[in-house]
Amino acid sequence: MGFRKLFLVLACLVSATVVAQESKLKPQAKVTELFSKDLTNLAGKEGLMLAVEYPPGSSDPIHRHNANAFVYVLEGSIVMQVRGGKETILTAGQTFYEGPDDVHIVGRNASETKPAKFVVFLVKDKGAPAVVPSN
């Protein structure tokens, strides 16, 4: 991953952590980059695969990806919702999709006692941040 991409991802994660500490929110998700690849047949696009671990009771701030985001739940259960859509509870083996114009208004672990893990595959503009805060 390029330095700029790494910096942008880290900046988003750090700002989310600071907000969580200041407002005493529940634990934040741990995001790990698994793979990044330029999509040479799609000019200016790249694929980015992330692993996300939600501690028990964890939730995300409202955000968007400005990308096509494909989610696959590995373990536990998560709650997802995009603006205008209905809240969905997903368990291991289930999937979720967010489009480039979607605003992710609910993203959280469905359990207060068990962790949840999922993989996200993004198709996005090359060099663009993976997560963008929204309201």
N, C-alpha and C positions, 0 to 999 in steps of 0.2 A: 504494500500500500504506500502511496506517495505521502510525503511529509505533510502536504496541505490537507489531504483527506484525513490523515491521522489527527492532525491538529483540530480540524472541524468536529470530528466525532468526539474527541476528548473534551473540547470546549462545551459541546452540548451536554455530555455526561457530567462534567464538573459543575456547570450551571444548575443542572437538575439536582445534583447532590447538595449544593449550597442552598437552594430553595427548600429542599427537604429538611436540612438542618435548621434553617431559620424558622420554618413554620412547624417543625416537629412532626412532619409527615411520617408515614410508615417507611420501612426500608425500601430502597430503590433497587431497580433491576440491575443485574450485572450483564453487560453486553460484550461479547467477544467476537472479533472478526475471524471468520473461518476461511474465507476465500474471496478474492477479487479478480475479475477478468474483463479486459476490454472486449466488447462485442464488435468485432471487425466488420460483421455483415450489417450492423446497425450503426451508422455513422454517429459518432459523439456519445454513444451509450456504453454503459458497463454493467456487469452483473456483480452483485455484492451479496455474500452469504454471511449471516450473523447468527450466533447462538445467544439466546436470551434466557437468563435465569431469574425468576421472580422468587424472592424469599416469601415466606408465609405473610399474608396480608399486604404485600407490596402492590403499588399502583404507579402508573405513569401519568405525567402531566399531559394536558391536551397538546397534540402535536399533529404534524403531517409529514409525509415522506417525499412528496413531489415525485413519486415513482410508482411503478407497479410493484406491490408488495405481496408476496405469497408466504403464508404462515403455515407451519406444520407443527403440531403439538407432540412433543416427545414423551412427557410425563406430567402428571398432575392435571389440574384444570384451570383454565383461564377464562376471563370474561372480556369480550371485545365488542366495540360498537363504533361505527362511524356516524357522523352527523347525518340525520335523515334516515338512518337504518335502525334496526331493532337490536337490542342487547342480546348477545349470543354467548352461551357457555360452551366451551370446547374442551374435550378431553383427549387423552392420548390417541393419536392416529387421525384426528380430525384436522380440517384445514379452514383457512380464512383468507379473504382477499381484500386488499385496499387499493383503490385506484389513485392515479396521480392527483386528482382533484379532491379526494376524500380528506376530511379532518377526523382524526382518531380521537373521539371524545371519552371513550372508556377503554382502558387497557389495564387489567389487574389480575392478580392471583385470586381465584375463587375461594381459596382456603386460607384460613387464619392460622393453620397449624402445619401445613405441608407445602414444600416448595413446588414450583412448576417450571418446566423447561420447554422451550420451543425454538425452532429454527425459522429465520426469515430470509427469503431470497428476494432481493430488490433488483429491478431493472430500472436504471436511473441515468440522468445525464452524467457524463464523465466528470469527476471532480466535484460534483455537487454534494452537499452534506446529506447524510443518511436520514437525519432527523431534523425537523425544523419546528421550533416552538410555534404554537398557534393559540387562538382564542375562540 
